[in-house]
């Protein structure tokens, strides 16, 4: 697996969110981290089996709270992305994520919005992700932006 080179090390922590399709959970987490981290975190997301497009219900749920996902798209998981990360958050991708000593790994057992039939179902996942991102930022010494 290859990826574009990581940005120069500027001291910001680097977080990678990984789920199976990179069309829902990991995309929401990445957008929350970018928004709440206020540029103080380098954020990536990827999927072990990327989908063709984002889940439309996820896009709608994020738009409801003023977060635009129009520039986001599913990306494949690469060794380089994992290697460049200080923290790797997995969401149901099992053993497909490479392991590197010295990297912090967390698994977030979240419901996959791929099975959702309404935006109301996605809202529940969205709010759980927001809470987990706030906790992650705090663990990195970052006070969430308003």
N, C-alpha and C positions, 0 to 999 in steps of 0.2 A: 504494500500500500504506500502511496506517496501523496503528498499534499504540498501546497505552496509553503515556502519558508515562513516560520512564525515572525511576527513583528519584532523589532529590536527590544531587548529586555529593558523596559523603562521603570521597573519596580512594581508595576501594577500586578496583582494576582491574576492568573489566567484560569478560567473555568470552562470546562467542556461538558455540555449536557448531551447524553446519548439515550435515544430510545430506538425502537425497531424501525419505524417509518420516517422519523424526523418530520412528521406532519402535524403534530399536536403538542404533546407534553413538553418535549425538549425545546420546541419553538416558543411555547409560552414562557417557559423558564428563562430562555435566553433573552427574550424581549423584556421580561420583568427585570432581569439582572442589568441589562443595558439601561433601562429607564430608572430603576431605583438606585443603581450603582453610580449614576451620574458621570460616566466616563472613567471611573476609578477602577474598573475591572475590564480585562480583555475577555470577551465572551465568544464562544463558539458553540454550535450544536451540530449534531450529525446523527445518522441512522445506520443501523447494521444492515437494513434492507430498505433504503430510501424509497418513498412513494413518488408518484409523478407530480403531485401537487399537495399543498396544504389542505387540511380538513376545513371545508367551508364553515362548519359550525364553530371551529376554533377561531377562525378569522373574525366571525361575527361576534363571538363572546369577548374577544379582545377589543374590537372596535367599540363595543358598548361602554368600555371604560376609557376610551380615548387613545388606545394603543393601536397603531397602524402596522399591519403585517404585510403590506403590499410588496415590500422589497424582499421578503423572506421566501426561501424555497428549500425543499429537502436536499440534503447533502450527504454523501457517503462518509462513513467512519474511516479514518486513516490513522496509521501508526503515528505519523507526524503530528496530527492534532492531539493525540493522547500524550505523546512525548513532550509537547510544548506546554501542557497543562499542569497547573499546581493542584487543581481539584478536578476530579472526574465524577460527575453525577450520572448514575445509570438509572434507567426507568424501564425495567422489563426486558432488557436486551440480553440477559443471561450471561453466558461465558464468551460472547463474541467480542467483548472489549479487551484489548491487550492490557496486560498488567506490567507496570514499570515500578520498581522499588523507589521509594521516595515521593511518589505521587499519592495524594490523599484521594481515596475512593469512598463514595457514599452511594447506597442504593435507596432510591425513593420509590416505595411501592404505591404507585398511583394508578387509579383506574384509567384505562386507555380510552380516550374520547373517540377512537375509531368506531366503537360500537354504539355511540350515542345517537339517539334519534331526534333530540331536541337541543336547543341552545341552553335550556335550563339544566340539563345534565352536565354540559360542559362548564357551566358557571361554577358548579361544585368543585370540579377538578381545578379550574382556574384559581379559585380562592385558596385551595390547599397549596397549590404551587406558589402563589404570592406569599403565603405565610412561611413556607420552607425557604424561599429566596431571601426573605427578610432575615430569617435565622442564619442562613449561610453568610450573608453579607456581614452580619454582626460577628460571626465567628472569624471573619477575615479582617475585623477591625474597621469596618465601613458602616457608617450611619446612613441608612437609606435616605435618598433625596425625596423631597415631598412630591 
